[in-house]
Structure formats: C-alpha cells, structure tokens
C-alpha cells in the first residue's frame, strides 16, 4: 500500500514510521524542511535509506501533492496542525484524486462530528481525550466513594 | 438582508461599513483580539469576537437566519471551510468567498464555493484591459451559466477591419453585441463596417475564445477564408 501523509508533526511522523515498518510505501509532505529530522527519530538509518519519501511543500499546492505521489496513493492522511487545512486537503484527495482511503485529523470535536456525517473519515484526538478523561474521573469517583450509588453514564 | 462578514481586515471592515450604510443588518466575526477591539470601537455590537471556523461561533452570530455569509479572512482554508459549512450545514443561500492565492481557486471550485473573488485575479484582468497586447479581455465570466463576454481591440492589421459585420464568419455560439468607436458604443448591424481602433464586445459560449482571437486578430498571410 502507498500511504501519503501530509503534515509531519508528532502524529504524522510517528504514523509514517509505523507504516514504513509494516512494509508499506510511505511518502510525507510538510511545509517545514526541518520536519524531516522528526521522521528519523529512533531510526538507525536515514528515512530515504529505509525507502521513505519526503517532499517539502504545502498540502494545498497541487504541484506538491503530485510530487508527493497523490495520484497513486492508496491512503491519504491529513495531519497538519490546521483543522481547516486538513478538512480541505482531505476533500481534495477524495474528490479530485479519488484516493480510496482518506483520513483527516480534526481537533475540534464539532467540526469533526459534522464532517464525519458528511462522509469524511475523521479522527478527533480531542474527542478521544474527553472520553478518556471522563471515564477516568468516573472510575476514580466510584473507587473513592463506594457507598454512593453509581449514576448511569450519560449517553449522547 | 442579514449578512455575516468573517474577517475584519481592511476588506471586511470596509465591506461591513458599506453594507451597514445600505441598511443591511451585519455581524462581523474576527478572531484576532486586538483587531476586534479596534473595529469594535466603530462598529460596536456589529462585530463579534471568535474563530468563525468553530461552529458555535457561527451559531452565536445567528448563522441559522443569515441570508448571506461573506468570508474574507486572509486564510483560504478558513474561507473555504466557513463557506462550505454555511451552505451545506446551515443552508445559507448566498455565500461569497475571498481567494487570497489565485492558485487555490480550483480548490474553491472543487468544493462548490461560488462565487469566489480574488483581488490578484481582478488586478490581472485590469492589467489585461490596460495592456492591449493581450488582445482579448474578459469582461464577464458566468461559470455557472456557461457564458462569457469579451472585449477585443481591433488593430490596424486586424483581419476584419473594412469588412461588413454581416460577412464575418462568426463561430457558432458567439455573437457580436457592441462596437465602441471614438468613445461611443452602438449595436452593430449587418451593414456596419469595422474600423481599426474599434473595440468590439462579443458574448460567447466558453471555449470559443481562440476562434474569435483568430478572426479578430491580425490577418494571416493570404488572408480571407481558409488561408
């Protein structure tokens, strides 16, 4: 599988390494040339030596997307630090380049939820954090006050 | 009309002033605190502070009852997202988006965000208008309606000068609608004879530009039909 990751921050670079390790072909696109160094954290060889690809450019630039290989991508991950950028480039990957698997990271739960309803595959780290925090608090509360009857968890 | 203007930069602020002057109800949304405070001194309750790409901020500004949303921030992604959400989630009937980088225009089109306005494109158009070598000037492009109006200045070497309009081999789907001669415009008849220095306006289906350029441009060697 050929995976294109746009936005090579902590999330993007870690996913990129994991995909490469699993034997996939991986291409990363980031505006910041320095982000290449983050890709190589913990690797004993260079990113390119291991078969990885890295392109400097913005996710909205058609030329950069093409150079990074969007036309033959099987999977596209939008993980820049901008929600709106991710939403827009994910739709470009989906509609213009027909990439079969498109995933967008969206930090804002409201936007993530609405775009998910519109057929975009979204991952919302904030939502995950909220859920984990809530259940951690509930667990803690039920441990410290065992006498209290437990309220049924609210479901949305 | 109730109009939400996102982005209180120079474009947004002046736009809001004009719209308020025309009697519209306007809410601006600005995400930069300092800019908001500056504009708020003049516009008072007509401006609200927040990031308009957050849905609750749009809802607080009353997007559900907005007749129009105009996104003129300096960020194309934000303008695209705000307009997309306005139209698709909140069913706002009219949207207008500012394109900062003209290269992003295909993305606006892809997401169905129309009309979009790019100052850079407008200036390029003006440049075309001012610099006659460009030959053909777009006066109006109605993409949805598949219609455009162009203007051409006839040079001394134009292949059509001295010819009757009725004799011109106009491409199908195009029509000569006006001639500007010595500062005056008139609708040409079949007997109108074109002169060097005339500016002709034609309406056409998209895609006929090249044929018109050939027809009205410099005469080919061995001019006339065929050649």
Interface residues (C-beta under 8 A of the other chain):
Chain A: X60 X61 X62 X82 X83 X84 X85 X87 X88 X91 X92 X95 X96 X108 X110 X111 X114 X118
Chain B: X53 X54 X55 X56 X75 X76 X77 X78 X80 X81 X85 X88 X89 X101 X103 X104 X106 X107 X110 X111
